[in-house]
């Protein structure tokens, strides 16, 4: 609607708006059925039938609303519902009854059936019928062609007016649908947190499989190769080849241990965030001063997010900063975990330049945290993370 009038009227948006509003005919038909039931069987029966119908059709109706929203909104509306914890109708029903989204959909369906659909259908009918009725004036037997010309002009003027009215109401209605039926910020955060938890559980499973399976086999292979070397004459060709194979096995074992540490460090699980930060800082090629003071263990999701922020930030320090020294500071302050990772390098870090900072910001956002970066040209660079934490 912000286009020039001629461009807007030539575009598909007036027709898309009318098509979007015409979809409310489904609700209008349901309302007519309830009105007929009230007339034929009494208000009590119609009310009971209406309540049952709304309860049964609220979720499909809301899904239909989110689906047809694409006619006037290019950004799809997500599903606010979570999958039930186990299969079966009872688990599904229990999950849905506990969700705020379900009750919002029930309320919206009532409003849509008994009020909003009539506005939608009425506007569509008026936009299509009234201009045509006026423009058919010269063809009426009760008036001459000259007398009908003002009606034709009025009908032509109503066409762009109704186009703008339909687009304006369709846009307003779409905003209402998105506000009521699309996932809210809290629901999006919970959904992302569930995905991160599932991903983290899979990472831990992979770490256990590597630690208990492949790593143990490599340890056994390395020991057998070492023992086999003792049975061969020193300096013989076979001993040299076996020694080379032994070194390759030890290098593969070291790489596998590093891989396991990257998948999910065992020290984080066993001893918590403080010990894990000291561990990753100790392996950094740039000297890092660590000052992390935490009273105890934090929730696993917070520890994992904080650890990977520190790990990725220190990796960036080593790769890009040309720093002589870095630091990591961490503490709990007013119910918030505050982490700072910095260096005395050249600065100029850019979160949009593919350094992994955008991914860190997404990971922190899952925990309802905030990541900020200060990196002026010439340094220093300080990455600050604040994650809210409810102290038990």
C-alpha positions in Angstrom: 0.0 0.0 0.0 3.0 2.3 0.2 3.4 2.1 -3.6 2.0 4.7 -5.9 -1.7 4.2 -6.5 -1.3 3.1 -10.1 1.4 0.6 -9.2 -0.6 -0.8 -6.3 -3.8 -1.2 -8.3 -1.9 -3.0 -11.1 -0.2 -5.4 -8.7 -1.6 -8.6 -7.3 -2.1 -7.3 -3.8 -5.7 -6.2 -4.1 -6.6 -9.7 -5.5 -4.5 -11.4 -2.9 -6.2 -9.4 -0.1 -9.7 -10.3 -1.5 -8.7 -14.0 -1.7 -7.4 -13.9 1.8 -10.6 -12.4 3.2 -12.7 -14.7 1.1 -11.2 -17.7 3.0 -13.4 -16.6 6.0 -16.4 -18.0 4.1 -15.5 -21.3 5.9 -16.2 -19.6 9.2 -19.3 -18.0 7.9 -20.7 -21.3 6.8 -20.0 -22.7 10.3 -21.8 -19.7 11.8 -24.8 -20.2 9.5 -25.0 -23.9 10.6 -25.1 -22.9 14.3 -27.7 -20.2 13.6 -29.9 -22.8 11.8 -29.4 -25.2 14.7 -30.5 -22.6 17.2 -33.6 -21.9 15.1 -34.5 -25.6 14.5 -33.5 -27.2 17.8 -33.3 -24.4 20.3 -30.6 -22.2 21.7 -29.4 -24.8 24.3 -28.7 -27.4 21.7 -27.1 -24.9 19.4 -24.9 -23.6 22.2 -23.7 -27.1 23.2 -23.1 -28.0 19.6 -21.2 -24.7 19.1 -18.9 -25.3 22.0 -18.2 -28.9 20.9 -17.5 -27.7 17.3 -15.2 -24.9 18.5 -13.3 -27.3 20.7 -12.9 -29.8 17.9 -12.1 -27.4 15.1 -10.1 -24.7 16.9 -6.7 -26.2 16.2 -7.5 -27.1 12.5 -9.0 -23.6 12.1 -5.9 -21.9 13.5 -3.7 -24.0 11.2 -5.8 -22.9 8.3 -5.4 -19.3 9.4 -1.6 -19.6 9.6 -1.6 -21.3 6.2 -3.6 -18.7 4.3 -1.6 -15.9 5.9 1.0 -16.4 3.2 -1.4 -14.7 0.8 -0.7 -11.3 2.4 2.5 -11.9 4.4 5.6 -13.4 2.9 7.0 -14.4 6.3 5.4 -17.7 7.2 3.8 -18.1 10.6 5.3 -20.9 12.6 3.4 -23.5 14.6 3.4 -22.6 18.3 2.6 -26.2 19.4 5.2 -28.6 20.8 5.2 -32.3 19.9 3.8 -34.6 22.7 6.4 -36.4 24.8 5.1 -39.8 23.7 2.7 -41.2 21.1 -1.0 -41.6 21.7 -4.1 -39.4 21.9 -4.0 -39.0 25.7 -0.4 -37.6 25.6 -1.4 -35.3 22.7 -4.5 -34.0 24.5 -2.7 -33.4 27.8 0.1 -31.5 26.0 -2.4 -29.3 24.1 -4.5 -28.5 27.1 -1.4 -27.3 29.0 -0.3 -24.9 26.2 -1.3 -21.2 26.1 -1.4 -21.4 22.3 -4.3 -23.8 22.4 -6.4 -21.4 24.5 -5.5 -18.5 22.3 -6.7 -20.6 19.3 -10.0 -21.4 21.0 -10.6 -17.7 21.7 -9.7 -16.7 18.2 -11.9 -19.3 16.7 -14.9 -18.0 18.6 -14.2 -14.4 17.5 -13.6 -15.5 13.9 -16.8 -17.5 13.7 -19.2 -15.0 15.3 -17.7 -11.6 14.4 -14.7 -11.4 12.1 -15.9 -13.7 9.3 -18.9 -11.4 8.7 -16.6 -8.4 8.3 -14.4 -10.3 5.9 -17.2 -11.8 3.8 -19.2 -8.5 3.9 -16.2 -6.5 2.6 -15.5 -9.0 -0.2 -19.1 -9.1 -1.3 -19.4 -5.3 -1.2 -16.1 -4.9 -3.2 -17.3 -7.3 -5.9 -21.1 -6.7 -6.0 -21.6 -3.0 -5.3 -19.4 -1.5 -8.1 -20.9 -4.0 -10.6 -24.4 -3.1 -9.5 -23.8 0.6 -10.0 -22.1 0.1 -13.4 -25.1 -2.0 -14.6 -27.3 1.1 -14.2 -27.5 2.0 -17.9 -28.7 -1.5 -18.7 -31.7 -1.2 -16.3 -35.0 -0.8 -18.0 -36.1 1.9 -15.6 -33.5 4.5 -16.7 -31.9 5.7 -19.9 -28.2 5.3 -20.7 -27.5 8.9 -20.0 -29.1 8.7 -16.6 -27.0 5.7 -15.8 -23.7 7.3 -16.6 -23.2 8.9 -13.1 -23.8 5.4 -11.6 -21.1 4.0 -13.9 -18.7 6.7 -12.8 -19.5 6.0 -9.1 -18.9 2.3 -9.6 -15.6 2.9 -11.3 -14.5 5.2 -8.4 -15.5 2.5 -5.9 -13.2 -0.1 -7.4 -9.9 1.5 -6.2 -11.6 2.5 -2.9 -12.6 -1.1 -2.2 -9.1 -2.3 -3.3 -7.5 -0.1 -0.7 -10.1 -1.0 2.0 -9.6 -4.7 1.3 -5.8 -4.4 1.5 -6.0 -2.3 4.7 -8.3 -4.7 6.5 -6.4 -7.8 5.2 -3.2 -6.3 6.5 -4.8 -5.5 9.9 -6.3 -8.9 10.1 -3.0 -10.6 9.3 -1.3 -8.6 12.1 -4.0 -9.9 14.5 -3.5 -13.5 13.3 0.2 -13.3 13.7 0.0 -11.8 17.2 -2.5 -14.4 18.4 -1.8 -17.6 16.5 1.9 -17.4 15.7 4.6 -18.4 18.3 5.4 -15.6 20.8 9.0 -14.7 21.8 8.9 -17.0 24.8 7.6 -19.9 22.7 10.3 -19.4 20.1 13.0 -19.4 22.8 11.6 -22.6 24.4 11.4 -24.2 20.9 15.0 -23.3 20.2 16.0 -24.4 23.7 14.4 -27.8 23.0 16.4 -28.1 19.7 19.6 -27.2 21.5 19.0 -29.7 24.3 18.3 -32.4 21.7 21.4 -31.5 19.8 23.5 -31.5 22.9 22.1 -34.9 24.0 23.2 -36.2 20.6 26.6 -34.7 21.0 27.0 -36.4 24.3 25.9 -39.7 22.8 28.5 -39.3 20.0 31.2 -38.4 22.6 30.4 -41.5 24.7 30.5 -43.7 21.6 33.8 -42.3 20.5 35.2 -42.5 24.0 34.0 -46.0 24.8 34.4 -47.5 21.3 36.9 -46.1 18.8 39.2 -44.6 21.4 39.5 -47.8 23.4 40.3 -49.7 20.2 43.0 -47.3 19.3 44.5 -47.5 22.8 44.5 -51.3 22.5 46.0 -51.1 19.0 48.8 -48.8 20.2 49.7 -51.0 23.1 49.8 -54.1 20.8 52.0 -52.3 18.4 54.3 -51.2 21.2 54.6 -54.7 22.5 55.2 -56.1 19.1 58.2 -53.7 18.6 59.8 -55.3 21.6 59.9 -58.7 19.9 61.7 -57.4 16.8 65.5 -56.8 16.5 66.2 -53.1 16.9 67.0 -51.4 13.5 65.4 -54.1 11.4 63.2 -53.1 8.5 60.1 -54.7 10.2 60.9 -52.9 13.4 61.1 -49.6 11.5 57.8 -50.1 9.8 56.2 -51.2 13.1 57.6 -48.1 14.8 56.0 -45.9 12.1 52.7 -47.7 12.5 52.9 -47.2 16.2 53.5 -43.5 15.9 50.6 -43.2 13.4 48.3 -45.0 15.9 49.4 -42.6 18.7 48.8 -39.6 16.5 45.4 -40.9 15.5 44.6 -41.5 19.2 45.7 -37.9 20.1 43.5 -36.5 17.2 40.6 -38.6 18.4 40.9 -37.3 21.9 41.0 -33.7 20.6 37.9 -34.5 18.6 36.1 -35.9 21.6 37.1 -32.9 23.6 35.6 -30.7 20.9 32.4 -32.7 20.7 31.7 -32.4 24.4 34.6 -31.9 26.9 34.4 -34.4 29.7 35.8 -31.9 32.1 32.7 -29.8 31.6 30.5 -32.7 32.6 32.6 -33.8 35.5 33.8 -30.5 37.0 31.8 -27.7 35.6 32.3 -24.5 33.7 35.2 -23.1 35.7 37.4 -26.1 35.2 36.4 -26.4 31.5 37.4 -22.7 30.9 40.8 -23.3 32.6 41.2 -26.3 30.4 40.4 -24.6 27.1 42.5 -21.6 28.0 45.5 -23.8 28.9 45.4 -25.3 25.4 45.3 -21.9 23.7 48.4 -20.9 21.7 48.0 -17.3 23.1 48.6 -16.9 26.8 45.3 -16.4 28.6 44.6 -15.1 32.1 41.6 -16.8 33.6 39.6 -15.2 36.4 36.3 -17.2 36.7 34.6 -17.2 40.1 31.4 -19.3 40.3 29.8 -20.5 43.5 28.9 -23.9 42.1 27.5 -25.8 39.2 25.1 -24.1 36.8 22.3 -25.6 34.7 23.8 -27.8 31.9 22.3 -25.6 29.1 24.0 -22.5 30.5 27.3 -24.2 31.1 27.4 -25.6 27.6 26.4 -22.3 26.0 29.0 -20.4 28.1 31.7 -22.9 27.4 31.3 -22.8 23.6 31.3 -19.0 23.7 34.6 -19.1 25.5 36.0 -21.8 23.2 35.0 -20.1 20.0 36.2 -16.7 21.2 39.6 -18.0 22.2 39.9 -19.7 18.8 39.2 -16.4 17.2 41.8 -14.7 19.4 44.4 -17.3 18.2 43.4 -17.0 14.5 42.6 -13.4 13.9 43.7 -11.0 16.7 47.5 -11.1 16.5 47.3 -10.7 20.3 50.1 -11.2 22.7 47.7 -12.0 25.6 44.1 -12.7 26.3 41.8 -13.0 29.2 38.6 -14.7 30.4 36.6 -13.3 33.3 33.4 -14.8 34.7 31.1 -14.2 37.6 27.5 -14.3 38.8 26.1 -10.8 39.3 22.5 -10.1 40.3 21.2 -13.4 39.0 23.2 -13.1 35.7 26.2 -15.0 34.5 28.6 -12.5 33.1 31.5 -13.7 30.9 34.1 -11.5 29.2 36.7 -12.8 26.7 39.2 -10.2 25.5 42.6 -9.7 24.0 45.2 -7.0 23.3 45.2 -7.6 19.5 44.5 -5.4 16.5 40.7 -5.3 17.0 38.3 -4.8 14.1 36.3 -8.0 14.7 33.1 -8.1 12.8 30.2 -10.4 13.7 29.0 -10.5 10.1 32.4 -11.4 8.6 32.1 -15.2 9.1 34.1 -15.3 12.4 31.4 -17.5 14.1 30.2 -14.7 16.3 26.7 -14.7 14.7 26.4 -18.4 15.6 27.5 -17.6 19.2 24.9 -14.9 19.4 22.2 -17.5 18.3 23.4 -20.0 20.9 23.3 -17.4 23.7 19.9 -16.2 22.6 18.5 -19.7 23.2 19.3 -19.2 26.9 17.6 -15.8 26.8 21.1 -14.2 27.0 22.8 -11.3 25.2 26.1 -11.2 23.4 27.9 -7.8 22.8 31.1 -7.1 21.0 33.5 -4.2 21.4 36.4 -4.3 18.9 37.5 -0.9 17.7 40.3 -0.8 15.1 43.6 -1.1 17.0 42.0 -3.1 19.8 41.4 -4.2 22.4 38.6 -6.7 21.7 36.1 -7.6 24.4 33.3 -10.1 23.9 30.7 -9.9 26.7 28.0 -12.5 27.4 25.2 -12.1 29.9 23.0 -15.1 30.6 20.2 -14.8 33.2 20.3 -17.5 35.9 17.9 -18.1 38.6 19.9 -19.0 41.7 18.1 -21.8 43.6 
